[in-house]
Amino acid sequence: MSSLTKAHLQRQAEQLVDFVNKSPSPFHAVDVCRNWLRGAQFTELKEKQSWQGAIKPNGRYFFTRNGSSIVAFAVGGKF
């Protein structure tokens, strides 16, 4: 295994530990993921509102339910 691969694995492990430390409950985990998705230019949708006209080709979206679950998805360009 090359040192680059080891360094990459070490970084991944540290990121996982950071996520676990920030997420003592499902509610915290959803909040962390919500922030990551917003930072990655995902658009938050409200589950109980109509999505008609909101979903666009090549769009990236997410929604939460009860603050304890999160769903993210990307729409293809031929939508």
TITOR-576145 format. One line per field, with one value per residue: residue number from 0; x, y, z of N, C-alpha, C in turn. Coordinates in nm, 3 decimals. Example, Ala and Ser with C-alpha at 12.3 -4.5 7.8 and 13.67 -1.06 7.14 Angstrom:
k: [0_1]
n_east: [1.319_1.285]
n_north: [-0.569_-0.225]
n_up: [0.780_0.708]
ca_east: [1.230_1.367]
ca_north: [-0.450_-0.106]
ca_up: [0.780_0.714]
c_east: [1.320_1.290]
c_north: [-0.330_0.003]
c_up: [0.780_0.787]
This chain:
k: [0_1_2_3_4_5_6_7_8_9_10_11_12_13_14_15_16_17_18_19_20_21_22_23_24_25_26_27_28_29_30_31_32_33_34_35_36_37_38_39_40_41_42_43_44_45_46_47_48_49_50_51_52_53_54_55_56_57_58_59_60_61_62_63_64_65_66_67_68_69_70_71_72_73_74_75_76_77_78]
n_east: [0.084_0.064_0.208_0.048_-0.205_-0.237_-0.236_-0.467_-0.662_-0.631_-0.717_-0.984_-1.075_-1.042_-1.229_-1.464_-1.465_-1.488_-1.743_-1.900_-1.851_-1.977_-2.237_-2.430_-2.690_-2.968_-3.084_-2.879_-2.705_-2.850_-2.855_-2.579_-2.539_-2.720_-2.593_-2.357_-2.466_-2.587_-2.354_-2.250_-2.400_-2.663_-3.017_-3.259_-3.566_-3.907_-4.083_-4.362_-4.459_-4.552_-4.352_-4.361_-4.236_-4.013_-3.814_-3.541_-3.359_-3.040_-3.031_-2.972_-3.090_-3.246_-3.432_-3.578_-3.715_-3.908_-3.684_-3.511_-3.437_-3.289_-3.297_-3.129_-3.090_-3.002_-3.083_-3.097_-2.961_-3.136_-3.392]
n_north: [-0.117_0.216_0.523_0.741_0.632_0.534_0.776_0.890_0.709_0.751_1.018_0.984_0.820_0.995_1.191_1.043_0.987_1.248_1.313_1.126_1.213_1.462_1.388_1.280_1.194_1.097_1.337_1.527_1.417_1.449_1.728_1.785_1.660_1.808_2.059_1.989_1.917_2.158_2.309_2.181_2.274_2.175_2.192_2.261_2.103_2.122_1.870_1.857_2.045_2.134_2.007_2.067_2.224_2.294_2.104_2.057_1.984_1.836_1.914_1.927_1.801_1.793_1.664_1.667_1.462_1.493_1.582_1.378_1.214_1.209_1.273_1.271_1.365_1.353_1.494_1.382_1.509_1.474_1.498]
n_up: [0.000_-0.089_0.046_-0.007_-0.034_0.226_0.364_0.259_0.352_0.625_0.649_0.573_0.782_0.999_0.930_0.951_1.228_1.323_1.225_1.368_1.629_1.621_1.602_1.812_1.812_1.599_1.515_1.538_1.350_1.112_1.100_1.064_0.815_0.659_0.656_0.518_0.269_0.187_0.160_-0.059_-0.262_-0.278_-0.294_-0.055_-0.013_0.086_0.229_0.253_0.079_-0.257_-0.519_-0.776_-1.055_-0.911_-0.931_-1.134_-1.441_-1.395_-1.134_-0.775_-0.477_-0.149_0.131_0.457_0.719_0.997_1.130_1.185_0.980_0.653_0.307_0.006_-0.337_-0.686_-1.001_-1.331_-1.643_-1.857_-1.768]
ca_east: [0.000_0.146_0.186_-0.064_-0.326_-0.248_-0.275_-0.607_-0.742_-0.623_-0.806_-1.122_-1.105_-1.056_-1.357_-1.570_-1.464_-1.542_-1.888_-1.959_-1.844_-2.073_-2.369_-2.469_-2.827_-3.009_-3.112_-2.750_-2.652_-2.923_-2.807_-2.445_-2.557_-2.786_-2.489_-2.270_-2.539_-2.597_-2.221_-2.229_-2.496_-2.791_-3.130_-3.350_-3.708_-3.997_-4.154_-4.507_-4.495_-4.543_-4.221_-4.386_-4.162_-3.891_-3.714_-3.485_-3.252_-2.908_-3.046_-2.938_-3.192_-3.262_-3.539_-3.570_-3.843_-3.910_-3.552_-3.432_-3.395_-3.259_-3.289_-3.069_-3.092_-2.963_-3.167_-3.019_-2.976_-3.242_-3.518]
ca_north: [0.000_0.336_0.618_0.825_0.557_0.535_0.911_0.906_0.631_0.819_1.134_0.934_0.774_1.114_1.254_0.960_1.010_1.382_1.303_1.053_1.301_1.571_1.331_1.187_1.149_1.112_1.478_1.591_1.364_1.515_1.866_1.782_1.628_1.924_2.159_1.939_1.925_2.300_2.348_2.118_2.338_2.106_2.277_2.195_2.103_2.092_1.748_1.877_2.143_2.083_2.020_2.096_2.341_2.312_2.005_2.096_1.897_1.851_1.972_1.846_1.836_1.708_1.699_1.597_1.421_1.494_1.618_1.260_1.142_1.300_1.208_1.358_1.303_1.436_1.473_1.376_1.617_1.447_1.499]
ca_up: [0.000_-0.097_0.155_-0.047_0.001_0.372_0.405_0.221_0.446_0.754_0.639_0.573_0.919_1.083_0.894_1.010_1.372_1.342_1.203_1.482_1.746_1.605_1.580_1.917_1.792_1.459_1.489_1.513_1.223_1.004_1.094_1.002_0.672_0.598_0.633_0.410_0.142_0.150_0.114_-0.190_-0.352_-0.285_-0.258_0.039_-0.046_0.198_0.192_0.250_-0.023_-0.394_-0.584_-0.917_-1.098_-0.831_-0.974_-1.264_-1.491_-1.333_-1.001_-0.658_-0.380_-0.031_0.225_0.586_0.777_1.144_1.182_1.219_0.859_0.544_0.176_-0.096_-0.470_-0.800_-1.117_-1.453_-1.740_-1.953_-1.694]
c_east: [0.089_0.115_0.071_-0.196_-0.345_-0.292_-0.422_-0.697_-0.743_-0.717_-0.953_-1.164_-1.125_-1.188_-1.474_-1.579_-1.522_-1.693_-1.955_-1.960_-1.946_-2.217_-2.410_-2.612_-2.860_-3.034_-2.985_-2.692_-2.720_-2.876_-2.670_-2.458_-2.623_-2.681_-2.394_-2.339_-2.555_-2.463_-2.186_-2.333_-2.622_-2.899_-3.222_-3.493_-3.787_-4.085_-4.304_-4.553_-4.479_-4.404_-4.238_-4.319_-4.032_-3.778_-3.670_-3.381_-3.118_-2.914_-3.007_-3.023_-3.184_-3.383_-3.519_-3.711_-3.827_-3.775_-3.462_-3.395_-3.377_-3.245_-3.232_-3.073_-3.049_-3.048_-3.078_-3.049_-3.087_-3.380_-3.620]
c_north: [0.124_0.431_0.712_0.758_0.554_0.671_0.936_0.832_0.696_0.940_1.090_0.889_0.893_1.186_1.175_0.984_1.148_1.382_1.235_1.141_1.414_1.520_1.232_1.135_1.161_1.259_1.556_1.546_1.431_1.659_1.875_1.757_1.743_2.031_2.116_1.956_2.069_2.350_2.292_2.164_2.254_2.204_2.199_2.214_2.075_1.976_1.772_1.983_2.081_2.107_2.052_2.228_2.363_2.220_2.039_1.994_1.935_1.914_1.873_1.895_1.746_1.755_1.619_1.558_1.414_1.527_1.500_1.173_1.244_1.218_1.310_1.285_1.406_1.397_1.477_1.489_1.597_1.444_1.583]
c_up: [0.000_0.019_0.123_-0.008_0.153_0.423_0.374_0.319_0.584_0.757_0.645_0.713_1.012_1.055_0.953_1.160_1.403_1.327_1.322_1.606_1.741_1.602_1.689_1.905_1.644_1.422_1.460_1.379_1.104_0.990_1.029_0.852_0.598_0.565_0.521_0.275_0.096_0.095_-0.023_-0.292_-0.377_-0.238_-0.166_-0.008_0.080_0.154_0.173_0.151_-0.161_-0.451_-0.733_-0.953_-1.023_-0.878_-1.116_-1.310_-1.427_-1.194_-0.892_-0.542_-0.257_0.048_0.351_0.629_0.928_1.206_1.212_1.099_0.747_0.416_0.078_-0.230_-0.574_-0.919_-1.241_-1.549_-1.841_-1.890_-1.767]
